Amino acid sequence: MLIDKYKKYNPLDFLKDENFVRWQLLKSEEDVAYWNEIIESWPDLKSSIEDAEKLFEANIRFNEFRMSDSESSECVTSLIKQIQSKKKEVLQAYSFEYSGSSRSYCNNHKFSIHF
């Protein structure tokens, strides 16, 4: 049974466990029921789980950075300029001159690839 793996867990083990982290982040009904079942099945794990929850809450931070509309617009404009610049570089790299064929109708014709 999957739950058996938790019998020997310490708080740090819980912090490395994908199911535990998902429970802490999402608190879905399914996850809450799952962890309640673990605590009911192994009451001696309750303190380790609670310690892991405290560690999670104390140490996990999410970036709360927000951009204003003008900052966002400036970033988009800058990215578009960078993309257009790279596109020009790529187009220039793919422009080539074809020569060296022994057939007279191909000699010294310039071929370019345009997107």
NORKAHU-V508423 format. One record per residue. N is the residue number from 1. RES is the residue in one letter. PHI is phi as a letter, one per 30 degrees, with the letter a starting at -180 (none if undefined). PSI is psi in whole degrees, 0 to 359 (* if undefined). D_LAST is the distance of its C-alpha to the last C-alpha in Angstrom with 1 decimal. Layout:
BEGIN
n res phi psi d_last
N RES PHI PSI D_LAST
N RES PHI PSI D_LAST
END
This chain:
BEGIN
n res phi psi d_last
1 M none 138 57.5
2 L e 323 54.5
3 I d 331 56.7
4 D e 332 59.0
5 K d 338 56.5
6 Y d 349 57.3
7 K e 325 61.1
8 K c 12 60.7
9 Y d 145 58.0
10 N c 174 58.6
11 P e 321 56.7
12 L d 326 54.0
13 D d 319 53.4
14 F d 321 52.8
15 L d 340 50.2
16 K c 353 48.3
17 D d 124 48.5
18 E e 319 45.5
19 N d 320 47.7
20 F d 313 49.7
21 V d 316 46.7
22 R e 317 45.2
23 W e 316 48.6
24 Q d 325 48.8
25 L d 316 45.3
26 L c 328 45.3
27 K h 41 49.0
28 S d 157 48.3
29 E e 319 51.4
30 E d 314 50.7
31 D d 318 50.6
32 V d 315 53.6
33 A d 318 55.6
34 Y d 311 54.5
35 W d 329 55.7
36 N d 322 58.8
37 E d 319 59.6
38 I d 314 59.3
39 I d 323 61.6
40 E d 323 64.1
41 S d 323 64.0
42 W b 80 64.4
43 P e 334 66.0
44 D d 346 66.4
45 L d 347 62.5
46 K e 315 62.6
47 S d 322 63.3
48 S d 320 60.5
49 I d 316 58.1
50 E d 320 59.2
51 D d 319 58.9
52 A d 320 55.3
53 E d 317 54.6
54 K d 317 56.0
55 L d 318 54.0
56 F d 309 50.8
57 E d 324 51.5
58 A d 334 52.6
59 N c 346 49.7
60 I c 121 46.6
61 R b 143 44.8
62 F c 145 41.6
63 N d 122 39.4
64 E c 21 40.3
65 F d 134 37.8
66 R b 140 36.3
67 M c 144 33.9
68 S d 168 34.6
69 D d 321 32.2
70 S d 321 31.6
71 E d 318 31.0
72 S d 317 28.6
73 S d 317 26.7
74 E d 318 26.6
75 C d 315 25.3
76 V d 315 22.4
77 T d 316 21.6
78 S d 316 21.8
79 L d 319 19.6
80 I d 316 16.8
81 K d 318 17.2
82 Q d 318 17.2
83 I d 315 14.0
84 Q d 321 12.2
85 S d 314 14.0
86 K d 323 13.0
87 K d 318 9.2
88 K d 318 10.0
89 E d 317 12.2
90 V d 316 9.9
91 L d 319 7.5
92 Q d 325 11.0
93 A d 330 12.3
94 Y c 357 10.1
95 S d 128 10.9
96 F b 162 14.2
97 E c 129 17.0
98 Y c 123 18.7
99 S a 168 22.4
100 G j 359 25.6
101 S d 147 25.8
102 S d 349 29.3
103 R d 132 28.0
104 S d 329 28.3
105 Y d 349 25.4
106 C c 339 22.9
107 N e 132 24.5
108 N h 21 22.7
109 H d 139 19.6
110 K c 127 16.6
111 F c 137 13.4
112 S b 147 10.0
113 I c 127 6.8
114 H b 137 3.8
115 F c * 0.0
END
